[in-house]
Amino acid sequence: MSAESSLPINDLKERAAWLRRRVFEMVMQHREGHVPSSFSMAEILTLLYYGGVARLRRGAPDWPDRDRILVSKGHAAHALYPILADLDYFDSAELERFTQPGSFLGMYADNRVPGIEGISGSLGHGLGMGAGFALSARMEGRDFRTFVVLGDGECYEGSVWESAMFAAHHGLDNLVAIVDRNALCILGRTEDLVRLGSLADKWRSFGWAVEEVDGHDLAALRAAMDRIGSTDGLPLAIVANTVKGKGVSFMEGRAEWHNRMPSPEQEAQARQELGLAGASGHD
């Protein structure tokens, strides 16, 4: 069972909105973090943790039979912190100390944080770690699954495709890669920098079963996840087409907001759009 039973779609939409608000508040507290990269994958994380997909246990981050979840786009892995606190993995008061001296909640998540399975600040390594987890489960006769959330810019890394070949070779159908396809990276549009083309076709050519969906459509994401375990022995890749900065109009689809902090006026606008009470605390 997941930490919470599978919530209805409308409740999941509310939970995704809650996650965006909590991430924004956490980042604005000390003006450290990556808001747009976190917001593009809010529905993905919501479905994994609250949609009955991943098998987890509340208050037990080291439960041996848990499914493993890795956010390989490490600059946005701090989007997990509000979820992990909500699951009673650590005190939610720690969120207010995000990035501060003495806190274990750094901008780039690592496995000092209860519920974080591995360090992912350097892009391109999460899928390799995930393939290792999946193969170890196979060798030990265990039934946990491994989910890896990757960025599309991260797919420039050769290590991603080496790991993809490895997973297909070993028939790791207990491994799911979810690509946050927001079409942007820190320097601009992926198709203007080094063209990725159809990521769905690329993953298929590497021997994976593939689903391509709207990454903000929770019903579509859930339907794609339903393919887990019915892929004829192939690992599953879900290409989730998303909008970077989803939920804040002036950030949406804008590469320059990758790690920029809003002005007080922009923060007030973002708070209004996210449904947060109060204006900027930095006037």
DODOVEX-88983 format. One record per residue (C-alpha): residue number from 1; residue in three letters; z, x, y. Coordinates in steps of 0.25 Angstrom, whole numbers. Last residue first. Example, Ala and Ser with C-alpha at 12.3 -4.5 7.8 and 13.67 -1.06 7.14 Angstrom:
// DODOVEX-88983
REC;2;SER;29;55;-4
REC;1;ALA;31;49;-18
***
This chain:
// DODOVEX-88983
REC;283;ASP;3;37;179
REC;282;HIS;5;43;165
REC;281;GLY;12;31;158
REC;280;SER;-1;24;159
REC;279;ALA;0;9;159
REC;278;GLY;8;-1;151
REC;277;ALA;6;-10;139
REC;276;LEU;-4;-5;129
REC;275;GLY;-15;-14;124
REC;274;LEU;-25;-3;121
REC;273;GLU;-34;-7;133
REC;272;GLN;-23;-7;143
REC;271;ARG;-17;6;138
REC;270;ALA;-31;12;139
REC;269;GLN;-32;7;153
REC;268;ALA;-18;13;157
REC;267;GLU;-22;26;150
REC;266;GLN;-35;26;159
REC;265;GLU;-27;24;172
REC;264;PRO;-17;35;168
REC;263;SER;-29;44;164
REC;262;PRO;-32;45;149
REC;261;MET;-30;57;140
REC;260;ARG;-43;64;135
REC;259;ASN;-43;69;120
REC;258;HIS;-56;62;115
REC;257;TRP;-58;54;128
REC;256;GLU;-71;62;132
REC;255;ALA;-78;57;119
REC;254;ARG;-79;43;124
REC;253;GLY;-81;32;114
REC;252;GLU;-70;23;119
REC;251;MET;-60;31;128
REC;250;PHE;-63;22;141
REC;249;SER;-61;9;132
REC;248;VAL;-48;12;125
REC;247;GLY;-48;5;112
REC;246;LYS;-57;14;104
REC;245;GLY;-56;29;109
REC;244;LYS;-67;34;100
REC;243;VAL;-75;22;94
REC;242;THR;-76;20;79
REC;241;ASN;-86;21;68
REC;240;ALA;-78;22;55
REC;239;VAL;-86;30;45
REC;238;ILE;-78;28;32
REC;237;ALA;-80;38;21
REC;236;LEU;-75;35;7
REC;235;PRO;-74;46;-4
REC;234;LEU;-83;42;-16
REC;233;GLY;-79;38;-30
REC;232;ASP;-87;25;-31
REC;231;THR;-82;21;-17
REC;230;SER;-73;10;-21
REC;229;GLY;-59;16;-19
REC;228;ILE;-60;15;-4
REC;227;ARG;-70;5;0
REC;226;ASP;-60;-4;6
REC;225;MET;-59;6;17
REC;224;ALA;-72;2;23
REC;223;ALA;-68;-13;23
REC;222;ARG;-55;-9;30
REC;221;LEU;-63;-1;41
REC;220;ALA;-73;-13;42
REC;219;ALA;-61;-23;44
REC;218;LEU;-54;-13;54
REC;217;ASP;-66;-12;63
REC;216;HIS;-63;0;72
REC;215;GLY;-70;10;63
REC;214;ASP;-83;2;62
REC;213;VAL;-88;5;48
REC;212;GLU;-95;15;40
REC;211;GLU;-92;16;25
REC;210;VAL;-95;28;17
REC;209;ALA;-94;32;2
REC;208;TRP;-94;48;2
REC;207;GLY;-104;58;-4
REC;206;PHE;-107;67;7
REC;205;SER;-119;60;11
REC;204;ARG;-111;47;12
REC;203;TRP;-102;54;22
REC;202;LYS;-114;58;30
REC;201;ASP;-121;44;30
REC;200;ALA;-108;38;35
REC;199;LEU;-107;49;46
REC;198;SER;-121;44;51
REC;197;GLY;-125;54;62
REC;196;LEU;-115;66;64
REC;195;ARG;-122;72;76
REC;194;VAL;-116;84;82
REC;193;LEU;-112;83;96
REC;192;ASP;-120;70;101
REC;191;GLU;-117;62;89
REC;190;THR;-103;66;89
REC;189;ARG;-101;60;103
REC;188;GLY;-93;69;112
REC;187;LEU;-85;82;112
REC;186;ILE;-72;77;106
REC;185;CYS;-78;69;96
REC;184;LEU;-86;55;96
REC;183;ALA;-93;46;87
REC;182;ASN;-81;38;84
REC;181;ARG;-83;39;69
REC;180;ASP;-69;40;64
REC;179;VAL;-73;44;50
REC;178;ILE;-64;39;38
REC;177;ALA;-64;47;26
REC;176;VAL;-58;41;13
REC;175;LEU;-54;48;1
REC;174;ASN;-49;42;-12
REC;173;ASP;-64;42;-17
REC;172;LEU;-63;57;-18
REC;171;GLY;-75;59;-26
REC;170;HIS;-73;74;-28
REC;169;HIS;-87;78;-22
REC;168;ALA;-86;67;-12
REC;167;ALA;-73;72;-6
REC;166;PHE;-78;87;-6
REC;165;MET;-90;83;1
REC;164;ALA;-82;76;12
REC;163;SER;-73;87;13
REC;162;GLU;-85;97;16
REC;161;TRP;-90;86;25
REC;160;VAL;-77;86;33
REC;159;SER;-76;101;33
REC;158;GLY;-89;102;40
REC;157;GLU;-83;96;53
REC;156;TYR;-92;88;61
REC;155;CYS;-86;76;54
REC;154;GLU;-74;78;64
REC;153;GLY;-82;72;75
REC;152;ASP;-82;59;66
REC;151;GLY;-67;59;65
REC;150;LEU;-60;59;52
REC;149;VAL;-50;49;46
REC;148;VAL;-46;53;31
REC;147;PHE;-41;44;21
REC;146;THR;-35;48;8
REC;145;ARG;-32;39;-4
REC;144;PHE;-20;39;-13
REC;143;ASP;-22;37;-28
REC;142;ARG;-16;49;-35
REC;141;GLY;-21;55;-47
REC;140;GLU;-17;69;-43
REC;139;MET;-32;74;-43
REC;138;ARG;-37;62;-35
REC;137;ALA;-26;62;-25
REC;136;SER;-28;77;-23
REC;135;LEU;-43;74;-21
REC;134;ALA;-40;64;-10
REC;133;PHE;-30;73;-3
REC;132;GLY;-40;84;-3
REC;131;ALA;-51;75;2
REC;130;GLY;-41;71;13
REC;129;MET;-39;85;17
REC;128;GLY;-53;88;18
REC;127;LEU;-56;76;26
REC;126;GLY;-45;79;36
REC;125;HIS;-50;93;38
REC;124;GLY;-62;91;48
REC;123;LEU;-55;92;62
REC;122;SER;-43;101;65
REC;121;GLY;-31;92;69
REC;120;SER;-30;86;55
REC;119;ILE;-17;90;49
REC;118;GLY;-14;83;36
REC;117;GLU;-8;70;30
REC;116;ILE;-1;64;43
REC;115;GLY;9;53;38
REC;114;PRO;21;60;43
REC;113;VAL;17;70;54
REC;112;ARG;19;84;50
REC;111;ASN;6;82;43
REC;110;ASP;-2;85;56
REC;109;ALA;-8;76;67
REC;108;TYR;-15;82;79
REC;107;MET;-9;77;92
REC;106;GLY;5;81;86
REC;105;LEU;15;71;81
REC;104;PHE;26;80;75
REC;103;SER;34;80;89
REC;102;GLY;42;91;94
REC;101;PRO;33;94;106
REC;100;GLN;25;82;109
REC;99;THR;11;78;103
REC;98;PHE;16;64;100
REC;97;ARG;31;62;105
REC;96;GLU;30;47;107
REC;95;LEU;24;45;93
REC;94;GLU;37;51;88
REC;93;ALA;44;38;91
REC;92;SER;36;31;80
REC;91;ASP;45;38;70
REC;90;PHE;38;44;58
REC;89;TYR;31;39;46
REC;88;ASP;35;25;49
REC;87;LEU;21;19;47
REC;86;ASP;21;16;62
REC;85;ALA;23;31;65
REC;84;LEU;12;34;56
REC;83;ILE;3;24;63
REC;82;PRO;7;29;77
REC;81;TYR;4;43;72
REC;80;LEU;-10;41;66
REC;79;ALA;-17;42;79
REC;78;HIS;-12;56;80
REC;77;ALA;-23;59;70
REC;76;ALA;-33;59;82
REC;75;HIS;-35;74;84
REC;74;GLY;-34;75;69
REC;73;LYS;-48;68;66
REC;72;SER;-44;70;51
REC;71;VAL;-34;58;51
REC;70;LEU;-29;59;36
REC;69;ILE;-24;48;29
REC;68;ARG;-18;50;15
REC;67;ASP;-15;37;6
REC;66;ARG;0;37;2
REC;65;ASP;4;39;-12
REC;64;PRO;14;51;-9
REC;63;TRP;21;44;2
REC;62;ASP;22;55;12
REC;61;PRO;21;46;25
REC;60;ALA;32;36;19
REC;59;GLY;37;27;30
REC;58;ARG;26;16;27
REC;57;ARG;18;19;15
REC;56;LEU;4;22;15
REC;55;ARG;-9;17;7
REC;54;ALA;-21;18;16
REC;53;VAL;-29;5;18
REC;52;GLY;-20;-6;20
REC;51;GLY;-25;-8;34
REC;50;TYR;-13;-2;42
REC;49;TYR;-14;13;39
REC;48;LEU;-29;15;36
REC;47;LEU;-33;3;44
REC;46;THR;-26;7;57
REC;45;LEU;-31;22;55
REC;44;ILE;-45;17;55
REC;43;GLU;-43;7;66
REC;42;ALA;-37;18;75
REC;41;MET;-48;28;72
REC;40;SER;-55;28;86
REC;39;PHE;-42;27;93
REC;38;SER;-37;40;88
REC;37;SER;-49;48;93
REC;36;PRO;-49;41;106
REC;35;VAL;-34;44;109
REC;34;HIS;-33;59;106
REC;33;GLY;-19;64;109
REC;32;GLU;-10;69;120
REC;31;ARG;-6;62;132
REC;30;HIS;9;63;130
REC;29;GLN;12;48;128
REC;28;MET;-2;44;130
REC;27;VAL;-6;49;115
REC;26;MET;5;40;109
REC;25;GLU;2;28;118
REC;24;PHE;-12;29;114
REC;23;VAL;-9;31;99
REC;22;ARG;0;19;99
REC;21;ARG;-10;10;106
REC;20;ARG;-22;14;97
REC;19;LEU;-13;11;85
REC;18;TRP;-9;-2;90
REC;17;ALA;-24;-6;92
REC;16;ALA;-26;-2;78
REC;15;ARG;-14;-10;73
REC;14;GLU;-19;-22;80
REC;13;LYS;-33;-21;74
REC;12;LEU;-25;-19;60
REC;11;ASP;-18;-32;63
REC;10;ASN;-32;-39;65
REC;9;ILE;-37;-33;52
REC;8;PRO;-26;-38;44
REC;7;LEU;-15;-27;40
REC;6;SER;-16;-21;26
REC;5;SER;-1;-19;22
REC;4;GLU;6;-8;29
REC;3;ALA;10;6;24
REC;2;SER;-2;4;14
REC;1;MET;0;0;0
***
